[in-house]
């Protein structure tokens, strides 16, 4: 696996300048001719903050991307996930804020313009008229009454899922193209490459974040999510260990599974095996510094185990803080 990730300044340059049509100084670019910058920025933020693959975040439906009373959102993902492996997706408030802006400033206009066009395709669409509390959509598809659990709806079905609204038919997908239906993967690729061209031009004109040789992919935002989350969880675990009143380093199997940063990130990303998640470790920091420190005091001891070395490192951190 080739892991490419973005630093914060690179991501903001990608999101706001490349996708959002801004100038590097934050001002609006008067010559920007890209379509729907609020949609594009919201898509990037959703990809970064959830770690979803493009096939997953680009096919999200409106009833799935809603806020809970306390702010963030959560929904079940299965059919659009790689290998059909189901998982829960946590959506922080930040991408929901950008999605709300897109809904207000761009999506409503797309829906209004496309209503008449969708009405002509009524027989080709899955027209939903009911949503129950279990996340199931009911409506008419190909002349028959059908019911589907949203989590089990494949991308092809999601693209033709619409509902009746005051002005006619409205697609239930969050991210829409000019035709009023879900934006497809090839369209997202065109948007990404256009953003890369903009960033390259600005990088030639003046100060800008370092750009790699090849254009960024939306999947690089998933890698960035994984690395940032893995690093943060590891730091949280270290700090929790340093605060433990009980000096014993051993934990139960249940605690190990629930607290292990690699396993937590594996579940969040939907990896089938922790081996895939393990590859991200090489990109966190240079591990040789810690290896040298861990083994320097143990060079004459034949019975040192990895768990003993880990405890020793944690004790050293605790003593340094207390000193």
N, C-alpha and C positions, 0 to 999 in steps of 0.2 A: 504494500500500500504506500502510495506517495502522499505524504501529509504536507499540505501547504496551508499556512495560516496567516492571518493578518494582524498586524499591530493596530492599536486604537486609531492612530492618525491615518493609517492606510484604509481602515474600514470606513471612517468618516469621509475620506476623500472619495471612496468608491460609492458610498450611499448618497452623499449630498451633492458632490460635483458630477460624478459619472452618471448616476441614476436620477438624481434630483434636479439637475439643471442649474445648480448654483455655481457661482464663481468661487475660487479658493478662499477669498476673503469673506465668504458668507453672503455676499450680495446676490441678488437675482441676476441671472445671465439673460440679457435682453435678446440675444440671438439664439437662444436655445430653442430647438425645433422638435425635441423629443416629445412623445405623447405621454400624458398621465404620470408626471413625476411623483405625485403623492402615492399612487398605486405602487410604483416601482420601489420607492423608499420603504413603504410598508412591507412589501414582500421580502426585501433584504433584511429588515429588522426582525421579521418573524422567523426567517431562516436562521439568523444568528442567535436569537434568544431562545430558540427551542431545539436547535440541533437537528431539525427534520431534514430529510432529503428533499430535493426539488419536487419529485413526484408526490411527496407527502404534503408539503406546505402549499404548493401551487394548486392543489385540488381540494382545499378545505372549503366546506360549505358554511353558509351564514349561521345556521343554528348551532354549529360546532364552536364557532369563534365568538363566544359571548363571555361577559364578565360574571364572575361570582360576586356576591354581595360585598366581599372584602377587597375586591379589585382584580386579582389575576383570574385566569380561566383555565379550564382543563377539559380534555375530551379524549375519547378512546380512538385508537388508530389500529387498523388491521389490514383491510383489503389493499390499501395503497402502500402499505409498508413492504419492505423488501422481504420476500419469502412468506408474506402473509403473517408475519409474527406480530401478534397484537401487543400493544403497550399503551400506557397512559401518557399523554403529552401535557406538560405544564406550560402555560402561556403567561409570562409576566405581564405587568401592566404596560411597560414601555411599547412593545409592538402593538398592543391593543389600542393605545393612544394614537399611533400613526395610522392604524386601520380605520379608526373612527374619523380621522381627518380626511382620509381618502374617501370614505363613505359619504361624507358631507359635501366635499368639494368636487369629486369626480365620478364616483360610482352612481350617484343618483341621476346625473346627467346621461351617463351611458345607458342606464335602464330606461329612461324616458325616451331616448332616441331609438332604442332597439325594440320597443314594445310592439309596434306594428309589424316589424319584420318577423319577430318570433311568432306572432299570431298566425302568420302564413305557414309556419312549420309546426303547427299545433300537433298534428298526427305523428310527427317524428320524435316528440319530446315526452319525457316523463313528467306529467303535470300533477304536482302534489297539492292535496287539499287538506291534509291532516298530519300533525306531528304529535306523537304521544310522549309521555314522560319517560319512556324507556329508550328514547333516541331512535324511534322508528318513523319513517316517512311512508305515508299511504297516498295513492293516487292512481292515475290511469296511464298505462304504458302499452302502446300497440293495441288499443281497444280493450284491454283487460285491466281489472282492478288488481293492483299489486301493492305489497308492503315490503319494505327493506329496512334493515337496521343500518343506520348511517355508517357505522364502523366497517360494515361488510360490503359497502358499495364500492365497486371498482372505479377507476378513473374514468373509463368510457361511459359508465352510467351517470356519474357525477356531472359530466360535461353537458348532458342533455336534460338535467333535472331543473325544473322551473316551478314557479308557483303563481297563482292568480293574485294580482294586485289591482289597485284602483285604476291604473292606466292600462292594464292588460297583463301580459305574461312578463315575469321577472325571473332571470336565472338565479338559482340559489347558491351558485359559487361566489366566493368572496372576490376573487380577482378576475375581472371581466375584460375582454377585448372589445374593440369597436363594434363588433357584430352583436354584442350583448350576451354572448356565452363565455364559458370559461376560457381563459387564455391558455393556449397550448404550450408544450415544451419548446417547440421551435421558435415561437414568438418570444419566450423568455430568453432564449439564446441570442436572438437578434438584439434585444434590449441590452443584454450584457455586453455584447461586442460593441454596440454603439457607445455604451458607457466607457468602455476601454479606449475607444478612439478619442473621446473627449478628454479623458484623463491624460492620455499620451500627449495631446496637444498642449494642455496646461503645463505638463511636466517639462516640456521643451521651452516654454516661455519664461519660467521662473521657478522659485522654490516650490517643491512639492514632495510628498512622501516618496520613498524609494519604491519603484515599480519593478516587479519581476520581469523576466524575459518574455514569459507567456501570459496571456490574459488571465485574470482571475476567473474562477468558476464559482457558481453559487455553492457548489459542494465545499469550496474552501471555507465558507462561513460555517459549515457543519464541523470542519476540522478545528476552526477557531473556538467554537462553542465547547468542543470536547477538551481542548487543552486548557482553556480558561477555567472550566468547571473542575477538571482534574486537579489543577494546581490549587484552586481555592479549597476544595474538599480536603486535600492533603494538609494544607496549612491549618484548617479547622481541626482536623484530627490530631495534629501535633499539639495545638494549643489546648485541646481538651485533655490530652494525656498529661500535659504539664500542670493542669489544674486539679488533677485527680487527687482526692484525699487518700485513697487507698493506694499504697505504693506498689501493689502487685501489678505487673504488666500484662498478665494473662487475661484474656476475655473469653466469653463463651463463643461457641460456633455461631449462634444467632447474632451476637454482637458483631462478630467478624464479618458476616455476610451483610448486615445492615449498615455497617460503618465503613467498610472497605471502599476507598475512593474509586478503585478500578471497577469494582462490581456495580457501584452506584452509577458510574458513567456508562458502563456496558448496558445497564437496563434503560437508561435515559436515551441512548442512541439506538437501541434495538439490535445490538450486535448478537449474532447467534452464539459466538464464543468469546470468552475473555481474551483469547489470544489476539483478536483483532484490536481490542481496546488497549492491550498491552503495548502495541507498537507506538502509541502516543507518548509513552514514557521517554522515548529517546529525544523528544522535542521539547521537553520541559526545561531542563537545564543541563549543564555539563555534569554527568554523574561522577566523573573520575575524582573530583574534589572531595566528594563525600566518601567515596571508596577509600581514598588515601587516609582520611581522617578516621574512618571506622576501624581500619586494620593497623594503624600505626602502633597503638598500644597493645595489640594482640599478636604481634608478629612472632613472639616466643611461646605462644599458647596454642597447643595442638587441639584443645577441646572446645574452642570457641564456636558457638553456633550462630546462625544468622539472627535468631531471636535475641540472643545475648548481646550481639553487636547493636541491634536496634534499640534495646533497652539502654545500653551504654550511651548511645547518641542522645536519646531522650533525656537521660539523667544529666548529661553534659549541658543540654539546653536549659534544663530546670536550674541547675546550679549557677549557670551564667546569669539567669534572670534574677535569682535570689541574691547573687553577689553584687 
